[in-house]
Amino acid sequence: MTDGYKDHEAVAIQLGREPKTFRVAARCPAGRPAVIENERRREMPTTFWITCPSLRAEISRVEAGGGVRQAQEEVGAEAIDQTHDEHLRRYSARVAGVGSPGGRIKCLHAFTALHLSGALPNRIAEWTLARLEGPYPDPARCPECMRPAEQTE
């Protein structure tokens, strides 16, 4: 599923709304969009966004279990600041928006989206991914991902 129209349709279903301009930055094992890169706009400070429902739910599970605090403690402020600084240099914003104070993680999803897209590999995402039980695919959240992409086009 590399066709732009099919990707647009898939992302609209994943998000539950019509998406703004984007490009697919990473795909799930079934070939569907998993991470998108948003067009840079003031009202959307997060450049990379996880769209895969299964992956998003798994990261949310880690966050709900205290993952943000744990990641901050285990990864450390220096590594977090390095990632924020590099993202600021490349995209003119800190990861997950300009409000993240030094040495802090606001959202594990944003760091993981950066990593999976290949835009900015980082230790916060590595920490998060190591704690996921099974990000792809979850038939309850992604029934279309249970079939190869070419069968659903």
N, C-alpha and C positions, 0 to 999 in steps of 0.2 A: 504494500500500500504506500507507494511513493508519490502518487498523483496528488497535486496540490488541492484539488477539489475534495478528494476523499479525505485528505488530512484535515481540511477545514471542517468537514462534516463530522469527523471523528472527534476533533477537539471540542466542537460545539456540544456534542453529546456528553463528553467527559466533564466539561465545565458546567453544563446545564444552562448555557447561555451562548449567545452569538459572540465569538471571540473578536477582538481587535486584530490588527495586523500582527502576524507572528511568522516565525520559521520553526520547523521542527528541529530541535537541537539533539534529541536522543529518542530512541525507540525501544519499546519493550521487546522481549523475545518473540512475540507474535507479529512484530512489524508495525504495530500501532504507535502513534505519538505517545511518548512518556514524559518528555520535557520539551517545552517550547521556549524560544527566545522572543520576548515581547519587543515590539517597536518601542524605542525610547521616547517616553512621554512623561511630563511632569506628574500627572495623576497616577502613573504606574511606576513607582520607584524600583520595584523588583524586576530585574531584567530577565531572569530565568525562572520558569514556573513549572512545577510538576503537575501534569494533567492526568496521569494514569491513576485511576481510582484505587487500585490495589496498593500501589506504591505509596500514594498519599495517605491511605489509611494506616499502613504499617508504620510510617514515620510519625503519624499522629499518636499511635499507640505508644511509641517510645517517648514522645513528648509528654503524654499524659502520665507516664510512670516516673516523671521527674527528670527526663532526659536532658532538657536544656541545662538545668543546674549541674547534673552529673557531667555533661560534656564540658561545661565551663571549667569545672574542677579538674577533670582528668586530662583534657587537651591543653589547658593553660592559656592565660591571657596573651602571652607572646605570640603563639601560633594563631590565635583568634585575631589579634591586631594585624598580623602579617597578611592574613586573608582579607580583612576589611581594607587595609591600605592598598593592596594590589587591585581589589575590586574598584576602589575609589579612583585609582590611577587609570584603570581601563574604561570604566563606565560612569564616572563622575558621581557616584553614590556609594554609600556603604552597603554591605550585604543586607538585604531585607529593609532597605530604607535608611534615611539619614539620621534616624533617631537612636540608633544603637550606640550606647556609650562604649568607651574603650574597654577591651577585654571581655566583652559581653556578647552573648548569642541571643538573638531575638527569636529566631525561627530555624529549626533544623532542616525544614523543607528547602529553604533558600540556599543554604550551604550545599545540600545534597544535589539540588538541581544544577548548581554551578559545576559540581564535580562530575555528575553523570553526562553533562553536555560536553565535557572536555574543555570548557572555557577556563576553569580555574580549579584544578584538582586541589583538595585541601583536607587537612587532618580531621576537621569537624565532620565532614561527610564520611570519611573512612570510619570514624568512631560510630556514626549513626548506622551505616550500612552493616557493620559488624553485629549490630543488635537487632536486625530485622529477621523475623522468623521465616518469611517467604513472600517477598514483595511481588513476584509475578508467577503466574496469573492467579487470580482468585475468582473462581466461577461465579460466586455470589455477587461480586462487584463488577466483574469484567466478562460477562458471558460471551461476548464477541471474540475475546482473546483466546477462547478455548478452541477456536477453529483457525487454521492458517489464513493469513490475510487474503490470499488469492481466491479462497472459497467464498469470501463475503463481499467481494467487489462487484 
